[in-house]
Amino acid sequence: RELLAQTDRGAERLAVARLRRDVLLQLDQALIDAGITQAELGKRLGKSRSAVNQVFSGDGNVRIETLALYLHALGKELVLTQRPSSDVDQAAEVTATTPSLM
């Protein structure tokens, strides 16, 4: 990860990966909070379980509209915040260099 972040292209790829991870975590949490399965969500949306699974596994690019519809079906909305990318890079450095206490 450290080597990847040293180039502009690598830093961009890490930013995309972080956002994808964060969005998928939020979507997973919404499903857990709703107490339903992906198959049940598919029924609510009129989609197959396979189609729902593709979204939850991060396959391809999920449209913002699709994300909003999924979250709405789960009774949620996503609220985004932004921060300077330097804050993220510094946090990653601290995480990467802080020895584990365990």
ABEGO torsion letter per residue (X at the ends): XAAAAABAAAAAAAAAAAAAAAAAAAAAAAAAAAGBBAAAAAAAAGBBAAAAAAAAAGBEBBBAAAAAAAAAAAGBBBBBBBBBAAAAAAAAAAAAABBBAX
